């Protein structure tokens, strides 16, 4: 398979978006990400999958916490 490299020029609005998000703190960026995640879950009716992934994450967290203690 031949490798293909494409160069894509960014627009001025892309630069403005990048500068906007660079001006935010890490907590503000995470909060925005959580809002988008919640909107996605509600829009595509993914509550069940979200609940299952939260349970799995809690199990992983508990195992890691016990291993570090």
Secondary structure, 3 states (H helix, E strand, C coil): CCCCCCCCCCCHHHHHHHHHHHCCCHHHHHHHHHHHHHHHHHHCCCHHHHHHHHHHHHHHHHHHHHHHC
